[in-house]
Amino acid sequence: MRDRLLALIAGLLFPLAFAPYDLWPLLLVSIGASFWSLRHAPSAREAMLRGWLYGLGLFGFGVSWVHVSMHDYGYMPLWMAIPFTAVFAAFLALFNSLAFYASWRLGRSALAFAGCWLLIDWFRGWFLTGFPWLYAGYALIDTPFSPLAPLGGVWLLTLSAVLLSAATAECAQAGRPRWTATASILVILVLTTVSHALSFTRPAGPNQKVALVQGNIPQDLKWQLSMRERTREIYQDLTAGIPAGHLVIWPESALTEFYQTLTDFVEQEGQLLADRNSGFITGIPWRTLGDTGVTYHNSIASIPLTDDAGQERVYHKQKLVPFGEYVPMQSLIRGLIPFFDLPMSGFTAGSPEQPNLSALGHTIAPFICYEILYPELVAQRSHGADALITISNDAWFGTSAGPLQHFQMARMRALETGRWLLRGTNNGVTAVIDHHGKVVDELPQFTRDVLYSHYQPRTGVTPFMATGVWPWLLVSGLLILAGWALRMKSPT
């Protein structure tokens, strides 16, 4: 019972390492304590239970903000929203349960534990479209370990955090340092030290001024028909005072009407800005009439929409949020509860073959809200891009930790790719992040304002952009094999 409680408490500590708390040393304590609990498990079944309890604490606390969108904006009663969130957390905890079970079977070494952890994290980010949230490496964005990100992305940071924590716990538990654990710690510390001297991208031109417009339109009003004209006025008025020479960015679904309905308004705004030597990028819903009927997209467009070659400069979101942007098995569950009928929950995913956007002579890799959390997607689209842009509407989650966690994780993409990131949102956090993942400028949440800043175009390819996750999945496999070999050599 004591070790089960330890696993649960260790899981509850895990989210405190992330925004908005940022107590990152607790990440190492949490992982180390969970490994200690695993090592003391008398059976694989008990290890599985302790892993589930750890995951329950981790996700029960870490994603508790999910109930906000269900209750406040999905019109689900609180007595229903909280159990729904609990079931979601309990499901996610199964991934930790699987990692604990596998590592116990493979010998309960720090090597096997770290390898299993990373493989299961990767699987969680892929299975059923994935939930790539709260990877351990994100908590290290503002630590001395952060230069590891261009080498191996959040995956290398996660692997390092888990292996360092578990190896330290293993040394302490064994009573004398085990050579594999000691060697693991030394390798991580040496690699981290060396990474501080490495640089993979370089400036590709002068700084460009940017203006990010934060409309701060309340979520409970945003989608009302009566708010459409007022929304256009808000963004129009905020944009009118922006000086010449800026790249102007409006957030995700800044306008809640389809581009095809607002073509004249949007193109007029784009032309006014072009006349002042400015560029214009906006999030906007999109409607397409094809051979199979009408499809709808969550999109971002560079205006004027058509470039000199006659190509449309628009990107349709690829990674859609289940129940928020599309409803799985909608023929069965639409209408059961209001949450399954949220505004704009009938989108179609865009093609992976879409080109990046262009504005003011720069190529910009676009990402909409949730898809900035997919490391490989961002790494792949960053080739040839001068900068990254992500637009979002985190108003669905109110004043909870969700939007701040999202912002922290978005910053990792800038660090992984060595590119500046421009982040435009409806109500925060609107910010500009440099190629080291550091916040250059930001607006306070829940304010209606324009963020004036700049970004530096950059070129070059980081190792993570070149290789993605595969080398670290291979390393994880080798760690698991090494852990299994140690078990065969010394079963006790």
N, C-alpha and C positions, 0 to 999 in steps of 0.2 A: 504493500500500500504506500509506503514512504517513497519508493522509487517511481511509482505511478504519479504521485503528487508532484514529485520533482520534475517529471516530464511535462506535466501540465503547466506548472509555474514557469519552466524554461520556455515553453511556447508563448506564454503571455509576455515574457520579457522581449521576445524577438521584435515585435513591431515598434518598441520604444527606441530601437536603433535607427528608425526611419523618421522622415519628416512627419509631423511637425516637431517631434521630440529631439531627434538627432543625437541620441545618446549612444553613439556607434560602438563604444566598448562593450555595451550590453549584448551586441550581436555575438561576440566571441564568448561571452559568459553563457549565453543561451545555448549556442551550439555545443560548447564544451560540456555543459550540464546534461544536455540531451544524450550526448555520447556516453557520459558516465552512467546514465540510466540504462542505456542500451547494453553496456558491458555487464551490468549486473542482472540482466534478464535471464532467468533460469531456462527459458525455452524460446523457440522462434515465435510461437504464438503469443507469449508474453511480450516479446520485443515488438511484435506487430501492434499490440494493444497500446504499449507505451508510445510508439510512433504516432498512432492515431490521436492519443491524448495530447502529444506535443503539437501536432498539426491543428487540433481543435483549439488549443490556446492561441496558436499563431494566427490562424485565420478568423477565429471567433472574435478576437480583438482587432486584428489587422484589417479586416474588410467589413467590420460592423457598420460602416457608413452606407453599405448597399441598401439598408432599409430606408434611408432618406428618400431615395428616388422612388421606391415603392410606395411609401406612405404619403410624402409631401406632394409628389407630382404624378404618381401613378394611381392615386385615389384608393389605395389599399389600406384597410383599417390596420391600426398598429398591432392589434392582437393577431393579425395575419402576417404582417410584414416582418415582425421579429422572428416568428418560427420559420418563415421562408428563408430569411438570412441565416438562421441557425442550421437549417438543412444544407444550404449552400456551403457553409463553413465545414460542416461534418463531411460533406462529399470531398471537398478539397483536402481535408485531413487524411483521406485514404491514400493520397500520394506519399505523404510522409510515412504512413503505416507500411506501405510497400517498400520504401527505402530502408526502413529499420529492419523489416523482415529479411530482405535480401542481404544486408550487411551482417546480420547475425548469422545467417546461414553460411556466409563466406568467411567467418572467422573473427568477427567483432574487432577488426583492426582499424586504425585510423585511415589506412590506405583504402580499404574496401568501403568504409563509411563515406569518405569523400567522393569516391567514384560513383557509388550508388546514388548519393545525394544529387550530383550534377546530372546524371542520366535521367533521374526521375523529374528533376526540375525542367529539363529540356522537354521531356515527354508531356509534362503538364502544360507547357507553352504551345504544344502542337495538338494534343488530343481534343477532339470535338471543337475545332477552331482555336482552342488554347485559351489559357488564362495566365498570361506572362506577368504576373503581379508579385511584388515582394520577393524577388530573387535576392539572396543575401548580399551579392556584390553591390547592389544599389546603395546600401548603407555606407559604403566606403568611398563615395564620390568626393568627399571633402577630407580625406585622410591621406597619409603618406603612401598608401597603396594605390591611389588613383592612377598613376602613370602606367599601371598594368593594363588599363582598358584598351589603349590603341593596339596592344599586342594580342589580346585575346578577348576583348569585350567584357561584358558583365559576367560571362562564363568563367573567364580566368580569375576574375575577382571573387566570384562565388566559390570556385574550387579552392582558391588560396585561403579564403576565410574559414571554410569548413575544415580543410586539412590542417591549417595552423591551430585551430581550436581543438580539434580532436586529437592531434598529435601531442599537444601540450597536456591535455587531460590524460592521455595514455601514459606519458612519461610520469606524471604525478601519481597515477593509479598503480603503475607497475612497481613503484618504490625505487626503481633505478631506470635511467633513460634507456629506452629501447632504440637500437641503432637506426631502424627505419623511421621512427618518429622524429628522432633528432635530425636525421638527414633531411627529412621533409621540411622541418622548420628552417634549417639552414638554406635549403634551395629557395624557399619562398622569400626569405629575407635578402638573399643575394640577388635574386631576380628583380625584386622590388627596388633595390639600391641601383642596379644597373639601368633600370627603366627610366629613372629620372634624367639620365643623360641622353636619351633617345628622342628624336624628332622626325616625323615622317611627312608632314605637310608644310607648305610654304606659302607666303602671300602671292596672290595672282592679280594684283592691281590695287588701286587706291581704295580707301574706305568709301562706302556708300551710305548716305544718310537714309534712315528709315523712320517711319511713323506708324505705330501700331494703335489702332482705334479700339478702345474698350467701351462698348455701349452700355454695359451693366443694365440690361433689361431683365426685370424679374422673370423667373422661369414660369411662374403661374400666370403671367400675362403674355409672354412672348409669342405663344401660338394662337392667341385669340384673333379672330378676324378683325375685330375693332382696333387692334394694335398695329396692323400692317402699315398704315399710313404714318403713324407716329414713329414707328421703327425707322422708316425711310428718312423721316425728318431728322431724327437723332443722329444717324450716321452721316447724313448730308451736312448738317450743321457742324459736327465735329471735324469733318474733312475740309470744310470750306476755309478754315483758318490755317491749314498746314502750308508752310512756305514751299517755294519751288525746290525741285531737285531731290525730293524724297521718294522712296518706295513706300507706298501707302498700303497697309494691310488691314482688312476687315476679318473678323473671326468666323468660325464655323457657323453656317446657317445664320449669318448676320441678318440676312433678309429671309423671311420664312416663305416667300413665294418662289416659284420656279423661275429660273433664268428665262425660259421661253415666254413667261408672262411679263417679266420686267425688263425685257431686252432694251427697250428705249431708255429707261431710267439708268440701268447699269452702264450701258455704252456711253451715255451722256456724261456720267460721272468720270468714266475712263478718259473721255476726250478732254474734259476740263482739266484733269490732272496732266494729261499728255501735253496740253498747251503750256503747262508750267514746268515742262521737262521732268515730270514725275511719272512713276509707274503705279499700277493699281492691281492688287490681288485681293480677291474676296472669296469667302465661303458662300455657297449658294446651292440650294437643291436644284436638281436637273431632271428634265423629262425627255425621254427619247421614244419616238414612234418607230418601231421596227417591224420586221416581217411576222414576228410572233406576238405583236401587240405593244402596249406601252410599258416601258420600264422606267424606274425612278432611281436616281443616284444621289448620294451625299457627295458633293463636289467642291472643288476649288478651282477658280479660273483667273487667268491673267487677262486684264481688260486693257485695250480692245481685244476681243476674243480671237480674232483672226490675225495671224502674223503676215509678214510681207510675202511669204510663200503660199499663203492661202490655207495654212493649217490652223485648226482650232487649238488654242492654248488652254486646255481644261484637263483636269485629273479627277477621276472618279474613285472614291475610296474602295480599297480592296478588302480590308479586314473589318467586317461589320460586327457590331456588338449584338449577341443574341438577346432577343426580347426588346432591345432598345432600338435597333435598326432593321432587324428582321425577326420574324417569329417562327422558330422551328415547329414543324407539324401544325402550321397555322390553321389548316382546315379542321383540326380537332380542338384546338384550344382558344382560337380567337373568340372573344365575347364571353369567356368564362368569368373573367374578372377584368376590371378596367385597365390594370397594368399591362395586359396583353394587347391593348389597343392604344398605346401611346402615340402621339403625333409623330409622323415620319418613321413608322416602324415597318414599312414595306419596301425598303431599298433593295437594290440588286448590286452585287459586288462588281467592281470595275475589273478590267483585264490587267494581268501582270505585265503586259507588253506596252503599257502606256508610256509615252515619253515624259521627261521632266518639263517643268514650266520654264519660261524665259521672261525676263523683265529687266529693262534698262541695260541690256547687253549682258546680263548674267544668267547662267543656268542654275535653277533652284530646284532642289529635290523636295517635293511636297508630301506631307503626311497629315492625315486628318484624325485628330483626337486619339483614339485607342491604338491606332496602328503605329504610332511612334514607339510603342512598347515592344515591337518585334525587332530584335537586333539584326537578324539576317536581312529582313526586308529593307531596313534603313541602310545597311552596309552595301547591299546590292545597288540600290538606287542612287547612292552617293558618288559612284564612279562618274567622273566628268562634271559633277555639280560644283558650283562655286560656294554654295551655302545651302542650308537646310531650312525649311519652313514647316511649322506645325500649327494648325489652328484647332481650336477646341471650344466646347461649351460645357464647362464643368459645373454650371449652375444646377444641374440635376442633383448634386450632392451637397448643396447648401454650404454651411460653415464647418462641415466635418473635415476629417483628415484626408479624405479621398483626393480632393484636388491638389493638395500639397504633396501627397505621395506621387501623384501623376506628374507633377512638375519636376520633382526630384529625379524620377526615372527618365523623363524626357532629356534632362541635362546629360545623362550618360551617353546618349546618342551623339552629342557634339564631341564628347571626349573620345569615343570609339572611332569616329571618322575624321577627327582633326578639322572639323568644319564649324563655323559659327551657326547658331540655331536661332531663328526668329520665331517667337511663340506668341500668337495672337489669340486672345480668348474673350468671351462675352463678359465675364465678371472676375477674371483672375485665375491663375497668375499670368499676366501678360509681361513678357520679359525678352531680353536679348542675352544670349549665352555665348561666350567665346569658345574657341577651339580647345580650351583646356577644361571645359565644362563649368566655368565660373560665370556667375551672374554679373553682367556688365551694368544693366539698368533694368528696373522693373517697376510696375505700377502696384499700388496697394490693391488688395482684393476689394470688390464691392464698391468701386468708384467709377464714375463716368468721366473718362479723360483720354488723352492721347499721349502715348509714350514716344518721346523723341530720343533717338539713339543713332547708332551706326553699326555697320558690320564690315568685316574685312573678307573679301573673296579669297579663297584658298584653293590650292591644287595639291595633288599628291595622293598616295594610297597608303593607308596604314596596313599593317599585317592582318588585322582583323577584317578589314574590308576585302583583302585578297583571299583570305581562307575561310572566313566565317567560323561556325561552331565546330566543324568537323575535327580539327586537330585536338580539340579539348574533349570531344566525345571519345576519341581514340585514347587520349591520356587517361580518361576515366576508366576505359576498359582495361588498360594496362595496370592501373592501380588496383582494380578489382582482381585481376589475375595475380598480382603480387600478393594481395591480401589472402587469396585462396591458397597460394603456394606456402605462405607462412603458416597457415592453418594445417596444411598437410605435413609440414616439417615439424610443427610443435602443436598438436591438437589441443593441448591444455592452455 
